[in-house]
């Protein structure tokens, strides 16, 4: 690339950077007036903080509820399978010399 092309490219990049910075200067004042910035005072700022906390808590509550439901379902399944195993052991356990009623004929 020639020196002329390199200089032109640098000049174009410099102009684009100046234009971008210049276009943001008028928005700096309105950004300082944003309700989310610390320039807001009192009840309005507290309301935004509370709203943010609520918006953070809702997904956590949903995930926690689903996790608790899965935990309870797994616990019930384990209890059900252990009671089935206990019932099966009782069916097969017989006192010496006797048979369960369903096997007598």
Secondary structure as GFF3:
##gff-version 3
##sequence-region A 1 105
A	DSSP	alpha_helix	3	32	.	.	.	ID=ss1
A	DSSP	alpha_helix	43	92	.	.	.	ID=ss2
A	DSSP	three_ten_helix	101	103	.	.	.	ID=ss3
###
